[in-house]
Amino acid sequence: MTVKEIFENMEYGPAPESAAEALAWLVDQGDRFGHFIDGAFTDPGDGFDSRNPATGEVLATLSQARAEDVSAAVAAARRAQPKWERLGGHGRARHLYALARMIQKHARLFAVLETLDNGKPIREARDIDIPLVHRHFYHHAGLAQLIESELPGMVPHGVCGQVIPWNFPLLMLAWKVAPALAAGNTVVLKPAEYTSLTALLFADICRRAGLPKGVMNIVTGDGAVGELLVAHDGVDKVAFTGSTDVGRAIRRATAGHGKALTLELGGKSAYVVFDDADIDSAVEGLADAIWFNGGQVCCAGSRLLVQEGIAETFHTRLRARMDKLRIGDPMDKCIDVGAIVDSAQRERVASMVAGCTTGTVYQPGAGLPARGCYYPPTLITGLAPSDPLMQEEIFGPVLVSTTFRTPAEAVALANDTRYGLAASVWSENLNLALDVAPKLAAGVVWVNATNLFDAAAPFGGMRESGFGREGGWEGLRAYLRPAGKTKPLHRIVPSHGDDSKTQGGIDRTAKLYIGGKQARPDGGYTRTVFSKSGTALGEVPITNRKDIRNAVEAATGAAGGWARTTGHARAQILYYMAENLEARAAEFAGRIDAMTGGRKGAEEVVASIRRLFTYAAWADKFDGRVKGVPLRGVAMAMRAPVGVIGALCPDEAPLLGLVSVMAPAMAMGNASVLIASDPFPLAAMDFTQVLETSDVPGGVVNILSGAHADLAPTLAQHASVDAVWSFSSTDLSAQIETDSAGTLKRTWVNHAQARDWSGAVGEGHAFLDAATEVKTIWVPYGE
């Protein structure tokens, strides 16, 4: 027999990992667990079994948390938080470093327990999950050390409620706990019902590492426990990873409460293969993209888009690779695909595939283990983009596929989904790959790679894949807020008067500004704007739903072209707007004074001109970062525009407020639909003339007038609006956050708190951050 024949006929023998140490740890705990509150485990209560999905055997019994348990955990976190914050960045860094060292020391125990509890192959838990876990704690120890010098003026939120899923139990814990603790928050964590054991082992590690009592708390149970934690009045910040449907429910539950919120939700990630790709490498990458962790990955490359010319060859090689995947006991180190986490999840996957009435289903012929929650790797080809399996997240080892002809069609198909978490692009032509990558609506894009993660690189989604980022400085900022207290903002109502009492002169009724043109309101109605003394100053249109529809259509049409405009070109237009505003400064100052009854109109105009200069300056300078990740390559955290921003402008600063909202949106490449100050709209309507004379492309800025309370729901519910900001003196925060849950659009609302629009908080990074998404593009290099 030749060496070639030996290699072709070799079989992998069993290489079982011992579970003895993990099982011994469970026995030492009595195989029963209470909650971890205030530095100690509580007595076990009534609960549920945690089972090994590969065998069905019971590993331990866990306690179902009650409302009083959640309250006790939150109270412990609240007591511990001030002292933990006062410990300072260096003090917290020392504790995070100690946790990293302890996790590294017990890495094999964590890996084995994770595999027993979750069903993922031990190779994945050992070689991927656990190294990333201690990497996160090491990295955030460094961020904690630097936080005071690099992020001055920022303070922690307080108590963080965190809810994590079952697919990466310990890794998701690290993604959330490490930045929260580094920033000075304390934590109450609710692990997934199916997979709580490594979280409880982590609690034991926290106790042994000397983490102060109450800084880390863990309550176990089903989804009802997560609901209790999210809704608890003592929680200041909520972080959730899980399904999009639950994310919507959390958005609604927290609406109007002023809690900070980050959501990392579902995905249907595109895996785009061009005809010049290294096919063997792309096939191997795809095996990792979809069958890693049994396909139970939110960013799994579950939608294969392959160029027509190579589709047949690619699918043939992919089927051959599928035939060699080894399925079985996840504790065996030679296994590629382990068990699905639970029988209910396995049945869900099977029923979705069984319901597929189109396409061709392929599954390898190798049998599955006689017991346990196993499902075979599956490929379904020949699907149309609209087929349910091309649109819905399956969350299992199921790959669906279709073809494309041109790069433009590939981008269109990749973006034809309500999700926007991740994507992979495969091409040996780096120019093509880097042209396509920024066009994909995804928070993370891998070029000639997949499933690359690191603590330094931001991870998170767009669209209905959630909002917020985890990892790096961007993820740390999600656990911080500006220092200082705000003041309540009292509602400002329009003045009333006598229509017959006018300033005189020729009547001029303002029009809406839509698509770069003056437009009459669809309803045909206007209202009179009065001065404080009751003098009629003019009339403004009353906007209705159709007007908003028209404005959003105009903004959507303009957004793509404006986003592709260079920052320098956008800066030139902003400078030109400032120049044209200054030429009419006296007119605008008089208008502001007449509406408000004050004498600070001139100051407001000067501040508005200065603000336009500020964002013109930022237009080509608000850069992303190249992240120092441990691979031969780069991870570029790029700044991308959000898209279409709908904004309710401040009432108290009719011109400066409008400019302060419009200018950062424009500078970062967004299009906007702006609702003018409700009581003082004339300055905004006059400003449309500045836009018309400043080379602003039609649709980039649209200005409407009307009652904020009437228009906010339409903006928040509109599917083509990507973000809603509200600085209205009418408190609409709860309604906007609730109404935005349908499409999970980004929101930035004031919760009826005042902002000094002429001061430092009226401009700067907060506005630029809100006007951009962080898109992380990974580009490995080398042969």
C-alpha positions in Angstrom: 0.0 0.0 0.0 1.3 3.4 -1.0 1.5 6.4 1.3 -1.2 8.0 -0.9 -3.5 5.1 -0.5 -2.9 5.1 3.3 -3.9 8.8 3.5 -7.0 8.2 1.3 -8.2 5.3 3.4 -7.3 6.4 6.9 -10.2 6.5 9.4 -10.3 8.7 12.5 -10.3 6.6 15.6 -12.1 7.7 18.8 -10.4 10.2 20.9 -12.7 10.7 23.9 -12.1 13.5 26.4 -12.5 12.6 30.0 -15.5 14.2 31.8 -14.4 13.1 35.2 -13.2 16.5 36.5 -16.3 18.3 35.4 -18.6 15.6 36.8 -16.6 15.7 40.1 -17.1 19.5 40.3 -20.9 19.0 39.9 -20.8 16.3 42.6 -18.9 18.7 44.9 -21.7 21.2 44.5 -24.2 18.5 45.4 -25.5 18.4 41.8 -28.0 21.1 42.9 -27.5 24.8 42.5 -29.1 27.9 44.0 -28.5 31.4 42.7 -25.3 33.3 43.1 -26.2 36.5 45.0 -24.0 38.8 47.0 -20.9 36.6 46.7 -22.5 33.3 47.8 -24.7 30.6 46.5 -28.2 30.5 47.9 -29.9 27.3 49.0 -31.3 25.4 46.0 -35.0 25.8 45.4 -37.6 24.3 43.2 -36.3 24.2 39.7 -35.5 22.2 36.6 -32.9 19.7 35.2 -29.9 20.6 33.1 -29.3 17.7 30.7 -26.6 16.6 28.4 -28.1 17.0 24.9 -25.9 14.3 23.5 -27.1 11.6 25.9 -30.2 13.0 27.7 -28.6 12.4 31.1 -29.3 14.8 33.9 -26.2 16.8 34.9 -27.6 18.9 37.7 -30.8 20.5 39.0 -31.0 24.3 38.9 -33.3 26.7 40.8 -36.1 28.6 39.1 -35.7 32.2 40.3 -38.7 34.0 41.8 -39.3 37.8 41.8 -37.8 38.0 45.3 -34.6 36.3 44.1 -34.2 38.8 41.2 -34.8 41.7 43.6 -32.3 40.3 46.1 -29.7 40.1 43.3 -30.4 43.6 42.0 -30.2 45.0 45.6 -26.9 43.3 46.1 -25.6 44.7 42.9 -26.9 48.2 43.9 -25.1 48.1 47.3 -21.8 47.0 45.7 -21.8 49.4 42.7 -20.6 52.7 44.4 -17.6 51.0 46.0 -16.8 49.1 42.8 -16.8 52.3 40.9 -14.7 54.1 43.4 -12.1 51.4 43.2 -11.0 53.1 40.0 -9.8 51.7 36.7 -6.6 50.2 38.1 -8.4 48.5 40.9 -11.0 47.0 38.6 -8.2 46.0 36.1 -6.5 43.9 38.8 -9.8 42.0 39.5 -10.4 41.4 35.8 -6.8 40.2 35.3 -7.3 37.8 38.2 -10.5 36.4 36.6 -8.7 36.0 33.3 -5.9 34.1 35.0 -8.3 31.9 36.9 -10.3 31.1 33.7 -7.1 30.3 31.9 -6.0 28.0 34.7 -9.3 26.1 34.7 -9.7 26.2 30.9 -10.1 22.4 30.4 -12.7 22.2 33.2 -14.7 25.0 31.6 -14.4 23.5 28.1 -15.6 20.0 29.2 -18.5 21.4 31.2 -19.5 23.6 28.3 -19.6 20.6 26.0 -21.5 18.4 28.4 -24.1 21.1 28.9 -24.4 22.5 25.4 -23.5 19.6 23.1 -20.9 21.4 21.0 -17.7 19.5 20.0 -15.0 19.6 22.7 -12.6 20.8 20.0 -14.6 24.0 19.6 -15.1 24.6 23.3 -11.5 24.0 24.0 -9.8 25.7 21.1 -12.2 28.6 20.3 -14.7 29.4 23.1 -12.6 29.3 26.2 -9.5 31.1 24.7 -11.8 33.9 23.6 -13.3 34.0 27.0 -10.1 34.7 28.9 -9.0 37.0 26.0 -12.0 39.1 26.7 -11.1 39.4 30.4 -7.5 40.2 29.7 -8.4 42.8 27.1 -11.0 44.5 29.3 -8.5 44.5 32.2 -6.4 46.7 29.8 -9.4 48.9 29.0 -10.2 49.4 32.7 -6.6 50.5 33.3 -6.9 53.1 30.5 -10.5 54.2 31.0 -9.9 57.2 33.2 -7.3 58.8 30.8 -8.9 57.8 27.5 -12.6 58.4 28.4 -12.7 61.3 30.8 -16.1 62.6 31.9 -17.7 59.2 31.5 -19.3 57.2 34.3 -20.9 53.8 34.6 -24.6 53.3 34.2 -24.9 51.5 37.6 -26.6 48.0 37.7 -26.6 46.0 34.5 -29.1 43.3 33.8 -27.8 40.8 31.2 -29.6 38.0 29.5 -27.5 35.6 27.4 -28.3 32.6 25.1 -27.5 29.0 25.0 -25.3 28.7 21.9 -22.1 30.2 23.5 -22.9 30.2 27.2 -19.6 31.2 28.6 -18.4 33.3 25.7 -21.6 35.4 25.7 -21.1 35.9 29.5 -17.6 37.2 28.9 -18.7 39.5 26.1 -21.1 41.2 28.5 -19.6 40.9 31.9 -16.1 41.9 31.1 -17.0 45.4 29.7 -19.6 46.0 32.3 -17.2 45.4 35.1 -14.4 47.3 33.4 -16.6 50.3 33.2 -17.5 50.2 36.9 -21.0 48.7 36.7 -22.2 45.7 38.7 -24.0 42.8 37.1 -27.1 40.6 37.5 -26.8 37.9 34.8 -29.5 35.5 33.7 -28.0 32.6 31.7 -30.0 30.5 29.3 -32.2 27.8 30.9 -30.6 25.0 28.9 -27.0 26.0 29.6 -26.4 27.6 33.0 -23.6 25.4 34.3 -20.5 27.3 33.1 -22.0 30.5 34.4 -22.3 28.9 37.8 -18.7 27.7 37.5 -17.7 31.2 36.7 -19.5 32.4 39.8 -17.4 29.9 41.8 -14.3 31.3 40.1 -15.4 34.9 41.0 -15.7 33.8 44.7 -12.3 32.1 44.7 -10.7 35.0 42.9 -11.8 37.5 45.6 -14.2 39.5 43.4 -16.0 41.8 45.9 -19.4 40.6 47.0 -22.4 41.8 45.0 -20.3 42.8 41.9 -21.3 39.7 40.1 -24.7 38.0 40.6 -26.4 35.2 38.7 -30.0 34.1 38.7 -31.2 31.0 36.9 -34.5 30.0 35.3 -36.6 30.3 32.2 -37.6 33.3 30.1 -39.9 34.6 32.9 -36.8 35.3 35.0 -35.3 37.3 32.1 -38.6 39.3 31.9 -38.4 40.1 35.7 -34.8 41.2 35.4 -35.4 43.4 32.3 -38.4 45.1 33.9 -36.8 45.6 37.3 -36.8 49.3 38.4 -33.3 48.8 39.9 -31.7 47.9 36.6 -30.0 50.9 34.7 -28.8 49.1 31.7 -30.0 46.0 29.8 -27.9 43.9 27.5 -29.5 41.0 25.6 -28.4 38.4 23.1 -31.0 36.1 21.6 -33.9 36.0 19.2 -35.3 39.0 17.3 -38.8 38.4 18.7 -37.6 38.5 22.3 -35.5 41.6 21.4 -38.7 43.3 20.3 -40.4 42.4 23.5 -37.5 43.8 25.5 -37.5 47.1 23.5 -41.2 47.5 24.3 -40.7 46.5 28.0 -37.9 49.1 28.5 -39.6 51.9 26.4 -39.8 55.1 28.3 -37.9 53.9 31.4 -34.6 55.6 30.4 -32.7 52.3 30.6 -29.7 52.0 28.3 -30.2 49.0 25.9 -28.1 47.0 23.6 -29.5 44.1 21.6 -27.6 41.5 19.6 -30.3 39.5 17.8 -30.8 37.0 15.0 -29.3 36.8 11.6 -29.5 35.3 8.1 -26.0 36.0 7.0 -25.0 35.9 3.4 -21.9 33.8 2.2 -21.1 35.3 -1.2 -18.8 33.3 -3.4 -17.5 34.9 -6.7 -16.3 32.9 -9.7 -12.7 33.9 -9.1 -12.7 32.6 -5.5 -10.4 29.8 -4.3 -13.2 27.2 -4.4 -11.6 24.7 -2.0 -10.8 27.5 0.5 -14.4 28.8 0.2 -15.9 25.3 0.7 -13.8 24.8 3.8 -14.7 28.3 5.1 -18.4 27.5 4.5 -18.1 24.3 6.5 -16.9 26.5 9.4 -19.5 29.2 8.7 -22.6 27.0 8.9 -21.7 23.8 10.7 -19.6 25.3 13.4 -21.5 24.8 16.7 -24.1 22.9 14.7 -25.2 26.0 12.9 -26.5 27.4 16.2 -24.7 30.7 15.6 -26.5 34.0 15.1 -23.9 35.0 12.5 -23.8 31.6 10.8 -23.2 31.8 7.0 -26.6 30.2 6.4 -27.4 31.8 3.0 -25.0 30.7 0.3 -24.9 33.0 -2.8 -22.7 31.6 -5.4 -21.9 33.0 -8.9 -23.7 31.1 -11.6 -20.6 30.0 -13.6 -19.2 28.0 -10.7 -22.4 27.0 -8.9 -22.4 23.4 -10.1 -18.8 22.8 -9.3 -19.0 24.5 -6.0 -22.1 22.5 -4.9 -20.4 19.3 -5.9 -17.3 20.0 -3.9 -19.5 21.1 -1.0 -21.5 17.9 -1.0 -18.2 15.9 -1.0 -17.0 17.9 2.0 -20.4 17.3 3.8 -19.9 13.6 3.3 -16.7 13.7 5.3 -18.1 15.6 8.3 -18.0 13.5 11.4 -21.2 13.6 13.6 -21.4 12.1 17.0 -20.4 12.3 20.7 -19.2 15.9 21.2 -16.8 14.7 23.9 -14.9 12.9 21.1 -12.0 15.1 19.9 -12.4 13.8 16.3 -16.1 15.0 16.0 -17.0 17.9 13.7 -20.7 18.3 14.5 -22.2 17.6 17.9 -25.7 17.7 19.4 -28.4 20.3 19.1 -28.9 21.9 22.5 -32.4 20.5 23.2 -35.0 18.2 21.6 -37.4 21.1 21.2 -34.8 23.0 19.2 -34.0 19.9 17.1 -37.6 19.4 16.3 -38.0 23.0 15.3 -35.1 22.7 12.8 -36.5 19.4 11.4 -40.0 20.9 10.9 -38.6 23.9 9.1 -36.7 21.7 6.6 -39.7 19.3 6.3 -41.9 22.3 5.4 -39.6 23.2 2.4 -41.7 22.6 -0.7 -39.1 23.8 -3.3 -35.4 23.2 -3.8 -33.3 20.1 -3.5 -32.4 18.8 -0.1 -29.1 17.0 0.4 -28.0 15.3 3.6 -25.0 13.0 4.0 -25.7 9.3 4.2 -23.9 8.6 7.4 -26.2 7.7 10.2 -26.8 9.6 13.4 -26.2 8.4 17.0 -29.0 6.3 18.3 -29.7 8.7 21.2 -29.3 12.4 21.7 -30.5 15.5 19.9 -28.7 15.2 16.6 -29.6 16.6 13.2 -27.6 16.0 10.0 -25.8 18.8 8.1 -28.2 19.8 5.4 -27.9 21.7 2.0 -30.9 23.0 0.2 -30.2 24.3 -3.3 -32.4 25.9 -6.0 -34.3 28.2 -3.7 -35.7 31.6 -4.7 -34.7 34.6 -2.7 -38.3 34.9 -1.4 -38.5 31.3 -0.1 -39.2 31.2 3.6 -36.0 29.3 4.3 -34.0 32.0 2.5 -35.6 34.6 4.8 -36.1 33.0 8.2 -33.4 32.1 10.7 -33.3 28.3 11.1 -30.6 28.2 13.8 -29.4 24.8 13.0 -27.0 23.0 10.6 -29.0 23.9 7.5 -27.5 25.8 4.6 -29.8 27.3 1.9 -28.4 28.4 -1.5 -29.2 30.4 -4.6 -27.1 31.9 -7.4 -26.3 35.3 -8.8 -24.8 36.6 -12.0 -23.2 40.1 -11.3 -21.7 41.8 -8.3 -24.6 44.2 -8.2 -27.0 41.3 -8.0 -25.0 39.7 -5.3 -25.2 42.8 -3.2 -29.0 43.0 -3.8 -29.5 39.4 -2.8 -27.3 39.6 0.2 -29.2 42.7 1.4 -32.6 41.1 0.7 -33.3 40.3 4.3 -34.6 42.0 7.4 -31.5 41.0 9.2 -28.1 42.6 9.1 -25.6 40.9 11.4 -22.8 39.5 9.3 -21.6 38.4 5.8 -18.7 36.7 4.1 -17.2 37.7 0.7 -14.9 35.3 -1.2 -12.9 36.5 -4.1 -9.2 36.4 -5.1 -9.8 39.9 -6.5 -9.3 42.1 -3.4 -10.6 45.1 -5.3 -13.9 43.4 -5.9 -14.1 42.1 -2.3 -13.4 45.5 -0.8 -15.9 47.1 -3.2 -18.7 44.7 -2.2 -18.0 44.6 1.5 -19.0 48.2 2.4 -22.2 47.8 0.4 -23.5 44.9 2.5 -26.0 45.7 5.2 -24.1 43.9 7.9 -22.4 44.9 11.1 -19.5 42.5 10.4 -18.1 41.5 7.0 -15.4 38.8 6.6 -13.3 38.8 3.4 -12.0 35.3 2.5 -12.7 34.2 6.0 -15.6 33.6 8.4 -16.4 33.5 12.1 -13.4 35.6 13.2 -14.0 37.2 16.6 -11.8 39.1 19.0 -12.2 41.2 22.1 -10.7 44.2 20.3 -13.1 44.1 17.3 -16.6 45.5 17.6 -19.4 43.0 16.9 -23.1 43.7 16.4 -25.9 44.1 13.9 -28.0 46.4 11.8 -31.6 46.3 10.9 -33.5 43.6 12.9 -30.2 42.1 14.1 -30.2 44.6 16.9 -28.2 47.7 17.8 -25.1 48.4 19.9 -21.6 46.8 19.7 -19.7 44.4 21.8 -15.9 44.4 21.9 -13.3 47.1 21.8 -13.7 50.7 22.9 -17.1 50.8 21.1 -18.4 48.0 23.2 -17.1 49.6 26.4 -18.8 52.9 25.7 -22.2 51.0 25.7 -21.6 50.6 29.5 -20.8 54.3 30.1 -22.8 57.5 30.1 -21.7 61.2 30.4 -21.1 62.4 34.0 -23.4 65.0 35.5 -27.1 65.4 36.1 -29.6 66.7 33.6 -32.6 69.0 34.3 -36.2 68.3 33.4 -37.4 69.8 30.1 -40.8 71.4 30.4 -43.1 71.4 27.4 -43.2 74.5 25.3 -46.6 75.1 23.7 -47.3 77.4 20.7 -48.5 80.9 21.5 -52.0 82.0 20.6 -53.4 85.2 19.3 -55.7 87.0 17.0 -55.4 86.2 13.2 -56.4 89.8 12.4 -53.5 91.1 14.3 -50.6 90.8 11.9 -47.2 92.4 11.3 -48.4 93.6 7.9 -46.8 93.1 4.5 -47.5 90.5 1.9 -48.7 87.2 3.2 -46.2 84.4 2.9 -47.3 80.9 3.9 -44.4 78.6 4.3 -44.3 75.2 2.5 -42.9 71.9 3.3 -39.4 71.1 2.0 -39.4 67.6 0.4 -36.9 66.3 -2.2 -35.2 69.6 -2.6 -38.5 71.4 -3.5 -41.1 73.5 -1.8 -44.3 71.4 -1.4 -47.8 72.1 -0.3 -49.1 69.9 2.5 -51.1 66.9 1.3 -54.0 67.8 3.6 -54.1 71.4 2.5 -54.2 72.8 6.0 -52.0 75.3 7.8 -51.8 76.9 11.2 -50.9 80.4 12.2 -47.7 81.0 14.2 -48.1 83.8 16.8 -45.6 85.9 18.7 -45.6 85.9 22.5 -47.7 89.1 22.3 -50.3 87.4 20.1 -49.2 88.9 16.7 -49.6 86.6 13.7 -46.2 86.1 12.3 -47.1 83.7 9.4 -48.5 80.3 8.6 -46.9 76.9 8.4 -48.2 73.6 6.9 -49.8 70.9 9.0 -48.0 67.7 8.0 -49.8 64.4 7.6 -48.8 60.8 7.1 -48.6 61.2 3.3 -46.2 64.1 3.6 -44.0 62.0 5.8 -44.2 59.2 3.3 -43.1 61.5 0.5 -40.3 62.9 2.6 -39.0 59.4 3.6 -39.2 58.4 -0.1 -37.1 61.4 -1.1 -34.6 60.7 1.7 -34.4 57.1 0.8 -33.7 58.0 -2.8 -31.0 60.4 -1.8 -29.3 58.4 1.0 -27.2 56.1 -1.1 -25.7 58.8 -3.3 -25.1 61.1 -0.4 -23.4 58.3 1.6 -21.0 57.7 -1.4 -20.1 61.4 -1.5 -16.7 62.1 0.0 -16.4 63.7 3.4 -14.6 66.6 1.9 -17.5 67.2 -0.6 -20.0 67.1 2.3 -17.9 69.5 4.3 -17.9 72.0 1.4 -21.7 72.1 1.3 -21.9 72.5 5.1 -19.5 75.5 4.9 -21.5 76.9 2.1 -24.7 76.7 4.2 -22.9 78.5 7.0 -21.9 81.3 4.5 -25.4 81.7 3.2 -26.9 81.7 6.7 -24.5 84.4 7.8 -25.6 86.6 4.9 -29.1 86.5 6.3 -28.1 86.6 10.0 -30.1 89.7 10.9 -33.3 88.3 9.2 -33.1 85.0 11.1 -32.2 86.7 14.4 -35.3 88.9 14.1 -37.5 85.9 13.2 -36.3 84.0 16.3 -36.8 87.0 18.6 -40.3 87.6 17.2 -41.4 84.0 17.8 -39.8 83.5 21.2 -40.3 86.9 22.6 -36.6 87.0 23.6 -33.5 88.9 22.6 -31.0 86.2 22.0 -31.8 85.5 18.3 -28.5 86.9 17.2 -26.6 84.7 19.6 -28.5 81.7 18.3 -27.7 82.5 14.7 -24.0 82.9 15.5 -24.0 79.6 17.4 -25.8 77.9 14.4 -23.1 79.2 12.0 -20.4 77.9 14.4 -22.1 74.5 14.6 -22.2 74.2 10.8 -18.5 74.9 10.8 -18.0 72.2 13.5 -19.6 69.5 11.5 -18.0 70.6 8.3 -14.8 70.0 10.1 -15.9 66.6 11.3 -17.2 65.4 7.9 -13.8 64.0 6.8 -12.3 63.4 10.2 -14.6 61.1 12.2 -12.6 58.0 11.4 -12.8 54.3 12.2 -10.0 52.3 13.7 -7.8 49.5 12.6 -8.0 47.0 15.5 -5.1 45.0 16.8 -6.5 41.5 16.5 -4.4 38.3 16.9 -4.2 37.2 13.3 -2.2 38.0 10.1 -4.6 40.6 8.8 -6.6 43.6 9.9 -10.0 44.2 11.4 -11.2 47.7 10.3 -13.9 49.2 12.4 -15.3 51.6 9.8 -17.9 54.3 10.3 -20.9 53.9 8.1 -24.0 56.2 7.9 -27.1 55.0 9.6 -29.2 55.8 6.5 -32.5 57.8 6.9 -32.8 59.6 10.2 -36.1 61.0 11.3 -35.8 63.7 14.0 -38.1 65.8 16.1 -36.1 69.0 16.5 -35.7 70.9 19.8 -38.5 73.3 20.6 -36.5 75.7 22.7 -33.8 76.4 20.1 -35.7 76.8 16.8 -32.7 77.3 14.5 -29.8 76.1 16.6 -31.7 72.9 17.5 -32.5 72.2 13.8 -28.9 72.8 12.7 -27.5 70.7 15.6 -29.6 67.7 14.5 -29.3 68.2 10.7 -25.6 68.9 10.5 -24.1 65.8 12.1 -26.5 63.6 10.1 -25.4 65.3 6.9 -21.7 65.3 7.8 -21.8 61.5 8.3 -23.6 60.8 5.0 -27.2 60.3 6.2 -30.4 61.7 4.7 -32.9 63.2 7.2 -36.5 64.0 7.7 -36.7 66.8 10.2 -39.8 68.0 12.1 -39.3 71.6 12.9 -39.8 73.1 16.4 -43.5 72.7 17.2 -44.0 76.2 18.9 -41.5 78.1 16.8 -41.4 76.5 13.3 -40.8 79.6 11.1 -37.0 79.7 11.5 -36.8 76.1 10.2 -39.1 76.9 7.3 -37.1 79.9 6.4 -33.9 77.8 6.5 -35.2 75.8 3.5 -34.1 78.8 1.4 -30.6 78.4 2.7 -30.7 74.7 1.7 -31.9 75.7 -1.8 -29.0 78.0 -2.3 -26.3 75.8 -0.9 -26.0 73.0 -3.4 -27.7 70.5 -1.0 -28.8 67.5 -3.2 -32.6 67.0 -3.3 -33.8 64.7 -0.6 -30.7 64.8 1.7 -32.6 67.2 4.0 -36.4 67.3 4.2 -38.1 69.7 6.6 -41.7 69.4 7.8 -43.8 71.2 10.3 -46.6 70.0 12.6 -47.4 68.8 16.1 -44.6 66.4 17.3 -47.1 64.2 19.1 -49.0 63.6 15.9 -46.0 62.8 13.7 -43.8 60.8 16.0 -45.7 57.5 15.7 -45.5 57.7 11.9 -41.8 58.2 11.9 -41.1 55.5 14.5 -43.2 53.0 12.7 -42.0 53.7 9.1 -40.1 50.7 7.8 -37.8 52.9 5.7 -36.7 55.1 8.6 -33.5 53.7 10.0 -33.3 55.8 13.2 -35.5 58.2 15.1 -34.2 61.0 17.3 -36.4 63.1 19.6 -35.4 66.3 21.4 -39.0 67.5 21.6 -40.2 69.2 24.7 -43.3 67.0 24.4 -42.2 63.8 26.1 -42.6 61.2 23.4 -39.7 58.9 24.4 -41.9 55.9 25.5 -44.0 56.0 22.4 -41.1 56.3 20.0 -39.2 53.5 21.7 -42.4 51.3 21.7 -43.3 52.0 18.1 -39.7 51.5 16.9 -39.7 47.9 18.2 -41.5 46.7 15.0 -38.4 47.1 12.9 -36.0 47.6 15.8 -34.7 50.8 14.4 -32.2 52.9 16.5 -33.7 55.5 18.7 -32.1 58.5 20.6 -34.6 60.2 22.8 -34.4 62.7 25.6 -36.7 61.2 28.2 -38.0 64.8 28.9 -34.5 65.9 30.0 -33.1 69.3 28.9 -29.9 69.8 26.8 -27.9 73.0 26.6 -27.9 73.4 22.9 -25.4 76.3 23.0 -23.0 74.3 25.2 -20.6 71.4 24.8 -23.4 68.8 25.2 -25.2 70.3 22.1 -22.6 68.9 19.7 -19.8 66.5 19.4 -19.1 62.7 19.6 -22.5 61.8 20.9 -24.2 63.1 17.7 -21.5 61.6 15.4 -21.9 58.2 17.1 -25.7 58.3 16.8 -25.3 59.2 13.1 -23.1 56.2 12.3 -23.0 52.5 12.5 -19.7 50.7 13.2 -19.1 48.1 10.4 -16.2 45.8 11.1 -14.5 44.4 8.0 -12.0 41.6 8.6 -9.3 41.2 5.9 -6.8 38.4 6.6 -3.7 38.4 4.4 -0.9 36.1 3.4 -0.7 32.7 1.6 
